[in-house]
Amino acid sequence: SGAHPPALLRRADGQVEVVNVKPAMMLGSVPVLPRVTDASLQLGPGDTLVCYSDGYHEATAPDGATQFGVEGLRRAVGGARTNLPLD
């Protein structure tokens, strides 16, 4: 993950799940060798892997306190409209 939040997997039916990966430190951030692990995902037709930085879920509302959050991001990328064409 390189210190990024876990990716989201949007299934073709609009369901969104958090990809379960072990958190890791940012590459090059400390003078030690990183511990690297592999993860596998099965993507089907119409599935989308959503990778993002912490700026997306840490964005705040006009009140300056309420964060968008991972759940807000899941709602934004999921749902029935996922089968619409990009244009």
C-alpha positions in Angstrom: 0.0 0.0 0.0 3.0 2.3 0.3 1.2 4.3 3.1 -1.8 4.9 0.9 -5.3 3.9 2.1 -6.5 0.5 1.0 -8.0 0.4 -2.5 -11.7 -0.1 -3.2 -13.0 -2.8 -5.4 -16.2 -1.8 -7.2 -18.0 -4.8 -8.5 -20.1 -4.7 -11.7 -23.3 -4.8 -9.7 -22.4 -1.6 -7.9 -21.2 -3.1 -4.6 -18.0 -1.6 -3.2 -15.7 -3.4 -0.9 -12.4 -2.3 0.8 -9.5 -4.4 -0.4 -8.0 -6.0 2.6 -4.3 -5.4 2.5 -1.8 -5.0 5.3 -0.8 -1.4 5.8 2.8 -0.5 4.9 5.2 2.4 5.3 5.9 4.8 2.5 8.7 3.5 0.3 11.9 5.4 1.1 10.6 7.0 4.2 12.8 5.2 6.7 16.3 3.7 6.3 15.2 0.1 6.6 14.3 -2.5 4.1 10.5 -2.6 3.5 8.6 -5.8 4.2 6.8 -6.5 1.0 3.8 -8.8 0.7 1.7 -9.9 -2.3 -2.1 -9.8 -2.6 -4.4 -11.3 -5.3 -7.7 -10.0 -6.5 -10.1 -11.6 -9.0 -11.6 -8.9 -11.3 -14.6 -9.8 -13.4 -16.1 -8.0 -16.4 -17.3 -4.6 -15.3 -15.3 -4.6 -12.0 -13.1 -1.6 -11.2 -10.2 -1.2 -8.9 -10.2 2.3 -7.3 -6.8 3.4 -6.0 -6.7 6.8 -4.3 -4.6 8.9 -2.0 -5.6 10.1 1.5 -6.6 13.5 0.2 -9.8 12.0 -1.1 -11.2 10.6 2.1 -9.7 13.4 4.3 -11.4 16.2 2.3 -13.6 18.3 4.6 -17.0 19.8 4.2 -17.5 23.6 4.4 -17.8 23.3 8.2 -14.0 22.5 8.2 -14.5 19.5 10.4 -16.7 16.8 8.7 -14.5 14.5 6.6 -15.7 12.8 3.4 -14.4 9.5 4.7 -14.0 6.1 3.1 -17.7 5.5 3.4 -18.4 8.7 1.4 -16.0 7.6 -1.3 -17.6 4.1 -1.3 -21.0 5.8 -1.9 -19.6 8.0 -4.6 -18.2 5.2 -6.7 -20.8 2.6 -6.0 -24.5 2.1 -6.6 -26.7 1.5 -9.6 -25.1 4.1 -11.9 -21.9 2.0 -12.1 -23.1 0.4 -15.3 -23.4 3.7 -17.1 -20.9 4.5 -20.0 -18.1 6.9 -19.1 -19.2 9.5 -21.6 
